[in-house]
């Protein structure tokens, strides 16, 4: 059974993905395909690494949290696992911790 926090997380991700798809109908497919290619050459990383690498390849979504949908899908499929947390490198994030992902 999901906690209230998990339900809120999932609703937020869905809202961000839906907004991205409303601006670019194939955004979700492009993001998932890019992530699939990225993990062929990177075994451990943070979402911000993928987002930075995707510039010019995947259209930037209105809210970068839309990428959560691609990561959640890969995790549910058993492709990725969260192995810890590290500070975000983006100065605007003020070193907030975010998941570190590893290819299974």
VEXDREN-2710 file (C-alpha; in Angstrom, 1 decimal):
% VEXDREN-2710
k/r/px/py/pz
1/UNK/0.0/0.0/0.0
2/UNK/1.4/3.4/-1.0
3/UNK/1.9/6.1/1.6
4/UNK/0.3/9.5/1.2
5/UNK/3.8/10.9/0.3
6/UNK/4.2/8.2/-2.4
7/UNK/0.8/9.0/-3.8
8/UNK/1.7/12.7/-3.9
9/UNK/5.0/12.0/-5.6
10/UNK/3.3/9.8/-8.3
11/UNK/0.6/12.5/-8.9
12/UNK/3.3/15.2/-9.3
13/UNK/5.3/13.1/-11.7
14/UNK/2.2/12.3/-13.8
15/UNK/1.2/16.0/-13.9
16/UNK/4.7/17.0/-15.0
17/UNK/4.8/14.3/-17.7
18/UNK/1.3/15.2/-18.9
19/UNK/2.3/18.8/-19.2
20/UNK/5.5/17.8/-21.2
21/UNK/3.4/15.6/-23.5
22/UNK/0.9/18.4/-24.0
23/UNK/3.7/20.5/-25.4
24/UNK/5.5/17.7/-27.3
25/UNK/3.3/14.7/-27.9
26/UNK/6.3/12.2/-28.1
27/UNK/8.3/13.7/-25.2
28/UNK/7.9/10.7/-22.9
29/UNK/9.0/8.3/-25.6
30/UNK/12.0/10.4/-26.5
31/UNK/13.0/10.7/-22.8
32/UNK/12.7/7.0/-22.2
33/UNK/14.6/6.2/-25.4
34/UNK/17.4/8.7/-24.4
35/UNK/17.6/7.2/-20.9
36/UNK/17.8/3.7/-22.5
37/UNK/20.7/4.8/-24.7
38/UNK/22.4/6.7/-21.8
39/UNK/22.5/3.6/-19.5
40/UNK/24.4/1.7/-22.2
41/UNK/27.5/3.8/-21.4
42/UNK/26.9/5.0/-17.8
43/UNK/26.4/2.5/-15.0
44/UNK/25.8/4.9/-12.1
45/UNK/24.5/8.5/-12.3
46/UNK/22.1/11.1/-11.1
47/UNK/19.1/12.4/-13.1
48/UNK/20.7/15.7/-13.5
49/UNK/23.5/14.0/-15.5
50/UNK/21.0/12.5/-17.9
51/UNK/19.1/15.8/-18.2
52/UNK/22.3/17.7/-19.0
53/UNK/23.4/15.1/-21.6
54/UNK/19.9/15.2/-23.2
55/UNK/20.1/18.9/-24.1
56/UNK/19.7/19.3/-27.9
57/UNK/18.5/15.7/-28.2
58/UNK/15.3/15.6/-26.1
59/UNK/13.2/18.7/-26.0
60/UNK/13.3/20.4/-22.6
61/UNK/10.1/19.7/-20.8
62/UNK/8.2/22.7/-19.2
63/UNK/9.2/21.2/-15.8
64/UNK/12.4/19.0/-15.4
65/UNK/10.5/16.9/-12.9
66/UNK/8.9/15.2/-15.9
67/UNK/12.1/13.2/-16.2
68/UNK/10.9/11.5/-13.0
69/UNK/8.5/9.5/-15.2
70/UNK/11.3/8.0/-17.2
71/UNK/13.3/7.1/-14.1
72/UNK/10.2/5.7/-12.3
73/UNK/9.3/3.6/-15.4
74/UNK/12.9/2.2/-15.6
75/UNK/12.9/1.4/-11.9
76/UNK/9.6/-0.4/-12.0
77/UNK/10.8/-2.4/-15.0
78/UNK/13.9/-3.5/-13.0
79/UNK/16.3/-1.7/-15.3
80/UNK/17.5/0.9/-12.7
81/UNK/17.8/0.8/-8.9
82/UNK/18.3/3.7/-6.5
83/UNK/21.5/3.1/-4.6
84/UNK/21.8/6.2/-2.5
85/UNK/21.7/10.0/-2.5
86/UNK/24.2/12.7/-3.4
87/UNK/24.1/16.5/-3.5
88/UNK/22.8/18.0/-6.7
89/UNK/25.6/19.8/-8.6
90/UNK/23.3/22.6/-9.9
91/UNK/24.0/25.7/-7.7
92/UNK/20.3/26.6/-7.8
93/UNK/19.5/23.4/-5.9
94/UNK/21.8/24.4/-3.0
95/UNK/23.3/20.9/-2.7
96/UNK/19.9/19.3/-2.0
97/UNK/20.3/15.5/-2.0
98/UNK/18.9/13.5/-5.0
99/UNK/18.9/9.8/-5.9
100/UNK/21.9/8.1/-7.4
101/UNK/20.8/5.5/-9.9
102/UNK/22.6/2.3/-10.9
103/UNK/21.9/0.0/-13.9
104/UNK/20.9/-3.4/-12.7
END
